[in-house]
Amino acid sequence: GTNKCVGRTVSDELCANCGSGQSYWPCNLKKECWCWDSTLPFRDPGDGDTGACAGCTGETEVCVGNQNSLIPAGDEECSACSSGQNYWPCDTE
């Protein structure tokens, strides 16, 4: 993928896990970590809506829930599957 979660005043490595659902420091700091499309020139987004890289994993696939399952799971519950969670709802075929 071409997306990378980068930091404004902290290292990019510290922000990297924000894209896969980390919600504590530094991901909980407003406008600290932001999603950069590395195919575009690097620029600080300024005071725009930078969020904390939610969904900025660099992958092109997105985990979504199946509401038609016998045990339905929502998209939010399935979002941890892309970061390696191996228990429900990620452990089903």
Disulfide bonds with the S-S distance in Angstrom:
Cys5-Cys53 1.90
Cys15-Cys33 1.94
Cys18-Cys27 1.81
Cys35-Cys56 2.14
Cys81-Cys90 1.90
